[in-house]
Amino acid sequence: MREMFDGIADRYDLANAVISFGMAGRWRRVLAKTLHRVFPSAHRILDLACGTGDMMRELLDVFPQAHIQGVDFSEKMIEVGGKKLSDASFSFCCADAMALPMRAEYFDAVTCVFGLRNFQSLSQSFDEMFRVLKPGGYMAILEFQPPNNSLFGFLFNLYFERILPVVGAKIARAGSSGAYEYLPRSVKCWHDEKFVIELLQEQGMTLVEVRKMCMGGVWAIVAVK
């Protein structure tokens, strides 16, 4: 999987913008503003599965006083992100979400945008996110969810399974990597939000807000430690 993400890093941002019809930036912005509304004083923020740093940039827009640490397991994504975000407010680290090289109770907030599906063990990754988060700190998550609405669900699946893989692979020049076949498969096999919320609560988090967007195809979860 690491090689798959390395292979699409150079054109990852363009592909994401096109296949989401430009909405991916809006969804990240909503999550950043929601986090700021409930916890405006965050100074140290960890963005897990940061990719090339688009969520990090949204976070700095609403937390100009903060230092944003990005973590991803793809070295190429980190390399591209470091060139985009060279300001001292940002730093990057290549690491596994299940074994973060950060000390306990260090961050005021932890975010993860469209990354949970890629973790080999969701519960172990949540353990690590909880460990590095300060007491009273916030976790903010953005993830896809197959919609329950029958008509929109049909259209969502049609687009994700038939159109997105072709368009995404062509724009990202993914070749035979399977990166954009992986995306719809991972969403289709993903847990529902109830499972994720219950797992967060088992980790010791208290739910603050759940917001559904794109007719339920994208959802945001904010919880506090």
Helices and strands as residue ranges (DSSP letters): H 2-8, G 9-11, H 12-19, H 23-38, E 44-48, H 54-62, E 67-72, H 75-84, E 90-94, E 107-113, G 116-118, H 122-132, E 133-144, H 150-158, I 159-163, H 164-172, H 179-188, H 193-202, E 206-213, G 214-216, E 218-224
